[in-house]
């Protein structure tokens, strides 16, 4: 008898006294969890997002539409960025005051070439306040998944309050599951068994979030 047959035999014996249930999975499994934890106004939801983003070591900025170009210019200048990766549908006014070389998101760009880019600026699909999570769905203002994973510095713009939801269930209602989704909770980080934190292993070392009001 093979290991596979032994394991399957144990599973069959364990399920021998289980009454069959032909109901659909959605009906058989109770889903009584809360859609959000606590009642908040739109302003309070944005504040919670900012708090949780900062807790994950993202750098949070706030501005209005008029201040946006100057803010992006300042953030890139402080970083010393010479080349900036730009998705095809990024609103042009966001970069209107910045002067680094703009590298466009192209299918022919190799990972090595993307790794040479200093920064990337994107929008997002939705931001989740309770978890401090940004979700990108590869829309034109966000580009391919890889452009937010290879460069070491990511500036992500969240339109508030329109793109902010309280919880993961609310975010899932807005997202298309057939699109490639990137869920970002702070800068890229991992820890070994001794809990030594290392940043930048599988994504940007620095994440800056602009809450655009």
N, C-alpha and C positions, 0 to 999 in steps of 0.2 A: 504494500500500500504506500502510495506516495504521500509526501507532506501535504500536498493540496487536498488529497482525498481525506486525510485525517482531520484537517481543519474544517472542511465542509461537513464531515460527519458530526463533529462537535456542534457546529451551527445548527444542523438539522435536529439533533437531540435537544438542544436548548430551546428550539422553537416548537417542539412537538406538542406542547400543551397550550400554545397561543391560538386564540380563536381568530379565524380569518376575518379580515375587515376589508370589504371591497369598496369602501367609500373612497372618493378622490382624496389625494394627499392633502389638498387645501382644506377639506372638510374634516379629515381625520385628525389633523394636528392643530391643536388649539393655539391661536395666536393672539393672546390677550395682553401683549406688551403695550406699553404707552407709546403713542406716536411722538410725543415730546414730553420732556420732564419739566413741568411748571409752565405757567402762563406768562408770556413776556410780550412786551410791545416790540415793534420793529426796531426801535432804537436800542432797547435792551438786548435784543438778539444780536445786533451788530456789535455792541459792547462785549457780549460774551464771546463772540468770534475773535475779536481783537485780543481779549484776555487769554484765550486758549492758544491762539497763534503765538503770542509772546511766550507762553509757558513751554511751547515746543521749540523755543529759540529762534523763531522767525522774527524778522525785524519789520514792525508794522508802521506804516505811514498813512496819513489821512490828508486828502486834498479835494478841492473842487475841480471842475473841468478847466477853469482858467489857469490854475496853478499846476496842472498836470505836466505840461511840456517842460517847465522849469525844474520840477521835481525829478523827472526822469533824467534830465540833463545832469542835475547835481549828483544823483545816485551813481550814474555811470562815470562821472568825473572823479568822484571819491574813490571809486573802484579802480580807476586808471584804465578803463576799458578802451581798447583800440578797435576791436571788432565786436559787433553786436548782431546776434542772430535774430531775424525778424520773420514771423509767420506772414503768409501772403495777405491775410485779411486783417492785420493789425491796423486799427484806426491811425491814419497818417499823422493826425494832430498830436498823438502821444509822443512821437519822436521828432516833432517839428523843431525843437530847440536843441536837440542833441546832434553832435557832429562826428561820432565815430563811424568807421566804415561799416555799412550795413551788409550783412551776409544773409541772403535769402534762403529760405527752407526749400531745398531741392533734393529730389530722390537720388541724384548722383553723388551727393556729398557723402564722403566716407566717415566712419566714426573717428578716424584719426584727424580729419579736417575739422569736424565738429569740436573735438577736444581742444583745438587751438583757439576757438572762439572764446572771448573773455566773458560775455554775458548773453543772456537771452531775455527778451521781453515778451510776455504773452498775456492774453486774457484768461478767463476761466469759464466753465459752464455753470458751476454752482459752488457755494461755500457753505460748510456745515458748522454751525456755531457750537453745538454741544461737544463736538470732537475736534474742533480747530482744523478741519480738513478742507483742502481745496480739491476740486475734481475737474480735470481737463478731459474733453471728449474729442479732441482733434478737429474741432471746428476751425474755420479759416483764421480766426484771431488767436488760435492756439497752436496750430501746426501739428506735425507728426509727433508721436509720443517721444521719439528719441531726442528731439531738440530740447525738451525740458529735463532730460536725464543725463546728457553728456556734458554740457557746459557747467562750469563750477559756480556760476552766479546766475540766479534766476529771479527776475522781477515779474511778479504776477499781479495783475490788476483785477480787482473785484469791484463790480458796480454795486454800490449799496444804496438802498436796501434790497433792490430787485433781485440780485443773485444770491442772497443770503437766506438760508432756511435754518430752522432750529435743529432738526434731527436727521439721521440717516434715512429713515423711512420716507420723510418728505423729500429728501434729495433724490431717492430712487424713482419717485414719481415723475421727476423732471428729466431724468436721464434715459437715453435710448440704449438698451442693453446690447444692441448689435454694433454699437460704436466702440472703438478702442478707448477704454477709460483709464486715466491715471489718477490715483488717489494720493494726495500729498498731505502729510501731517508733519510740517516742519522740515528743516534741512535733512538731507540724507544722513543717517546715522545708524551705527550698529555697535553692539557690545559683545565682548568675548565672555568666556565663562567666569572671568574675574571682574566683570562689569566695567572694564576699561572701554570708555566710549571713543569711537573713531567716526569722524564725520567725512562725508564725501566719497564713500565707498561705491555706492550705487545710485548716485544722483548729485545734485548741487550741494556744495559745502555751505553755501550762503543762500538763504531764501529771504527775499524782501517782498512784502505784500503791501500794495497800495490800495487803500479803501477809498474808492472814487465816489464822492457824493454828488 
